[in-house]
Amino acid sequence: MPTPLWFSQLHASGQRRLTVRPPLFAKHCVTPPSTTRQLIYRLAIPGGMLCLFAALAALWVFGFQPEYFGALRLLGIEPYRFPFLDIHGVLAAAECHWQGIDVYLSNPCDVENRIQTYSPLWLVLIPRSWGAAETTRAGVILVLVFISSLPVVLRPRSGGETLIFALAAFSPMTVFALERANNDLILFLLILCAAALYLAPRPYRLCSYAVFLIAGLLKYYPLVLLALMARERWRAVLFPAILAAAALVLFALYYRADLGYMLTNLPWAPYFTNAFSAKNLPYGFAGAMPDNPFISRSAVALVLLCALLANAAGRIRGNIRLLATTAIGWAEPEATWLVIGSLLLTACFFTGPNMDYRGIFFLFVLPGLVRLHQSADCAPVRRWLSWMIAATLFVMWKEALRRGLYRLLDYLPNEWLRQLSEFLFWLGRELVWWWLIAGLASILVMHFWRMPLTKESVAGFRRLAASSSSRL
C-alpha cells in the first residue's frame, strides 16, 4: 500500500521535521488571507460565543428565566433549573468529602443528592474553600477559559471555514457542555495543553504524555491518548511507558475501594436519548421489537452488534484504500488535533454511553477534516471528506434537528405515523454515528501503522518469525 503524503509528513522522534509541501494540484490550494482578515476570522467565533454567553447570562441575571430556558430548548438543550449543574456536582462532592462524608454512598451537599461517579482525584484536587456555593464563579471561569481557547483550535482561513467552525462551536453539543459547565471542559483544556507539548521537540513532547496521564486519571477515557507514545522509538518510550503503567497500578491499588463504588454508581443512559454509544443501535432496535417468546432480544442485539462491527471493519478497509491513492497536504497542528479527537471519540463510542457534551472533542476533529479536504488532489477523497464534515456537523446538531422534527410531527393526526417518523430519524442518526466513527477509525489505523514504534515492532516480529522458521 503506498504511503500517503499527508501521513509521511508526520515527523517521528529522531527524524528531521519534514516541510509540508503543497498538494499536487495547485487549484486546491487556499491562498492565505491577509493578516487583518486572518485575525478577524480567528476572533469571530470566540467573539460570537462571548456574545451568546453574555446574552444568556443577562437573561438569567435580570430575571428572564422563561426566555433563558426557551432559548436553550430551541437549540435542543434541556436545561436544569439553574446553570452549571455539573460543576456544582463536582464541587458539592468535594465539599461533602472534606466534611468526612463518603460521597460514593451519599452526597447531601448536592442539590439532587447525586452520588460520586468520577475519579477520587477530583475530591483531592479541589481545595476545601471551594464548595457548592462557588458553583457560579467556577462555571463562569470555566466557560470563559474554554471560549478563550477556541482561537487555538479553530483557525479559519476563509469565510466558508468560519461558517463551518461556527456551526460546530454554536452546536447543541458545545452549548450543552457550557450550560452544564461539565468537567469535560477541563479535560478539553488539559488535552489542548498536552497537544501543544506533543508538537514541541522531544523533551517537551515526553511531558505531554504526563498530561495525558493526568487527564486519564481524572476521567479515565483520555488514557487512550497514551497510545500516542507510538510516535517515539522503543528506546525513548520504554521508561515513560513503565512510569505510566506504574502510576496506573498504584492509583488502582490506593483507590480500589472508591473505584469499586464508582463502577457501581455509573449512570445508565437510555438508547433513544441524547447519549451516543455503539450499543444504541443494536440494543435500542432489539428493545423496540414486539414481545416474542421465541426470539431473544439479547441475541438479536448481539447479532446486530456483530454485523455493525463487521460492516465498520469493511468500511475502514475501504477508506484506507481510498486515502492511500492520493497525496494530501497537511498542517501539523490540525494533524495532531484530528488524531487526538478521533482517538477520544472512537474510544468513547465503543466503551459506553456518553452524554452529548462529550462531543466537544469534535472541535479537535473538524479542523483536520477541513484541511484534508482543501488539499486532497483526488475527487473521491474530497467527496468522502465532504461527507465526513457533513456527518460531523449533523451529529453535533442532531438534538436541535430531533426536537424540531418532533414539533413538526405533533401536527400529524396519525400517532402511528408519528412514531414511525421518530424511529426512522433515530435509526438514521445511529447509522450516521457508525459511519462517522468508521471514518475516524480509518484515519487512526493509517496514522498508527506508520508510527516509528509500530514499524519497529513489526520489523522485530518479522525478524523473530524469520529466525524461528530458519531454525525449523
Secondary structure, DSSP 8 states (H G I E B T S, - for coil): ----HHHHTS--TTS--------S-GGG------HHHHHHHHHHHHHHHHHHHHHHHHHHHTT-HHHHHHHHHHTT----SSS-HHHHHHHHHHHHHHTT--TTT--TTSTT-----S-THHHHHS-TT--GGGHHHHHHHHHHHHHHHHHHH----SHHHHHHHHHHHTSHHHHHHHHHT-THHHHHHHHHHHHHHHTS-HHHHHHHHHHHHHHHHHHSGGGGGGGGGGGS-HHHHHHHHHHHHHHHHHHHHHTHHHHHHHHHH-----TTSSEE-TTHHHHHHHHTS---TTS-HHHHHHHHHHHHHHHHHHHHHHHHHHHTTS-----HHHHHHHHHHHHHHHHHHHHS-EEGGGGGGHHHHHHHHHHHHHH---HHHHHHHHHHHHHHHHHHHHHHHHHHHHHHHTT-S-HHHHHHHHHHHHHHHHHHHHHHHHHHHHHHHHHHHTSHHHHHHHHHHHHHHHHHHHH-
